Amino acid sequence: MRPHGLLLSGQRLNRAMSRCVLEPRPPGKRWMVAGLGNPGLPGTRHSVGMAVLGQLARRLGVAESWTRDRHCVADLALALLGDAQLVLLRPRRLMNANGRSVARAAELFGLTAEEVYLVHDELDKPLGKLALKLGGSARGHNGVRSCISCLNSNAMPRLRVGIGRPTHAEAVQAHVLGSFSPAEQELLPLLLDRAADLILDHIRERSQGPSLGP
């Protein structure tokens, strides 16, 4: 049986989800932010998108509201940003199948691909560098590729979080799946703060008007 507190949390989320899905909303007033990663490896470079989602949840006051959703196979938290609704999502599938969770949640909440933000690691940027990209190819990222395939679109805005590329190509897999070094961990709090600022500012701007510009 599920613990009583977790059961109540799930019931509250289900009620909130029902209101979100059923209530009319103006265009551009609901967004989803999905942190891509591997659920069993939360502290690795490849799962830095999930770390950003954790920081977003803390900033939005919903860090204790994560609830596992069996329909999406993901952890979900709902938050408000001004008069906009935010759906925070951490898939509970492996990286190369993250798109199935993202697409199911997008369907559930009535979101288009343009309203779904993906947050993921980026090998071709050094640690500490961030870039917000509007659509485009997967650039070799399996999680993004899965999302493009499952959403049947490449229009999702992406927050790319640099993790750096090792010198030798054969070291890439170990680097991506490895944990951050002690020196890198010292940089993470500031990086997560900046990532949260960037994505929240972008969503605020888009919520105020029709422009999709960065």
Secondary structure, DSSP 4 states (H G I P E B T S, - for coil): ---HHHHHHHHHHHHHHHHHHHS---TTSEEEEEE-S-TT-TTBGGGHHHHHHHHHHHHTT-TT--EEETTTTEEEEEEEETTEEEEEEEE-S-GGGHHHHHHHHHHHTT--GGGEEEEEEETTS-TT-EEEEES---TT-HHHHHHHHHHT-S--EEEEEE----SSGGGHHHHHHSBPPHHHHHHHHHHHHHHHHHHHHHHHHHHHSS----
